[in-house]
Amino acid sequence: MRRLLSITMFLGLAAFASLQLSAPVDGAAPERAVVDDTPLGEAMEEIETHIRTLRKSLKDPAQNEASLTAIVGLQSAVAKAKVEAPHMAEPMEGKAKADFVLAYRKAMIAFDRDLLTLEENVLDGDLETAMATYKGIRGREDKGHERFTSDE
Ligand code: HEM
C-alpha cells in the first residue's frame, strides 16, 4: 500500500513538473522575435554573448585581452550576420525587398566600423572612449531591432 502511494505521488509530481515546463509565462512578452534556428539568429546570439562580456570587461584595464577577444568575436559574428537577410524580408518583393535588405546590410557595415573603432580604443588603452563607442553600439542594437525585426 505504501509502495502504491509512493508511485502515485511520483506520477503526480512528474505530471505537475511537465505542466510547469510547458506552461506559457503569462504577460512575459519576448524582447524580440526569437528565430535562433536561422544563421542570422545564431550570429545574433553570438553577438549577444560577446556584448555581455564587454559590458563587464571594458570597465577593467586588467581585462583588455578578454575585451579584444570579444571584439574580434563580434567582428566575426557580424561578418556572418551581414550576408544574411532578416526574416522580415521574406514576404517582401522587388524593389521594396532590395531596399530593405540593402538598408540592413549598411546598418551592419556601420556596426562593423564601430567595432574597428572599439578595437583601436582598447588597443590604445583608452577605456573611457571605448565605453562611449560601446554605448553607441548598444544604440545601434535598439535602432536595428526597431527597424529590422518584428514579433511575427
Ligand atoms: C549589440 C548589438 C546587438 C545584439 C546584442 C543583438 C542581439 C540579437 C538577438 C539576441 C536576437 C535574437 C536572436 C534569436 O534568438 O533568434 C537578434 C535578432 C535580430 N537582430 Fe540583433 N543584435 C544586435 C544588433 C543588431 C543590429 C545592429 C541589427 C540590424 C542592423 C540587428 C538585426 C537583427 C535582426 C534582423 C534579428 C532577427 C533575426 C532574423 O530576422 O532572422 N541586430 N539580435
Residues whose N, C-alpha, C, O or C-beta is under 5 A from the ligand:
A	BS01	HEM	A33 V34 V35 D36 T38 L40 G41 M44 E45 I47 E48 I51 A85 P86 H87 M88 Y104 A107 M108 F111 I137 R138 R140 E141 G144 H145 F148 T149
